[in-house]
Amino acid sequence: INCEYFVQSGSFKSKKAAESQVKQLEQINYLATVENVESANNFNYIVIVGPFRNKSQTNNAREDFRRLNMDSLPPKCREIKNELKSIQ
């Protein structure tokens, strides 16, 4: 499977708090986005970082997050679809 890896670096009750973490991540050159999710405990905003090419890159990123006192979850692989590969 050809995939890109993404890491969740936090979950928040407010979109504003999630966006604040996105800004922090951008300052250390990581691309992050806020996703709205259903959650039983009202932490409805998660911060997703990536994509990364491999697990090694995600591990390096998670170490950077740890140094900034940010939690992160293990990486998830999202399969890359090759549907638009050949455009004539």
Secondary structure, DSSP 8 states (H G I E B T S, - for coil): --EEEEEEEEEESSHHHHHHHHHHHHHTT--EEEEE---TTS--EEEEEEEESSHHHHHHHHHHHHHTT------EEEE---TTS---
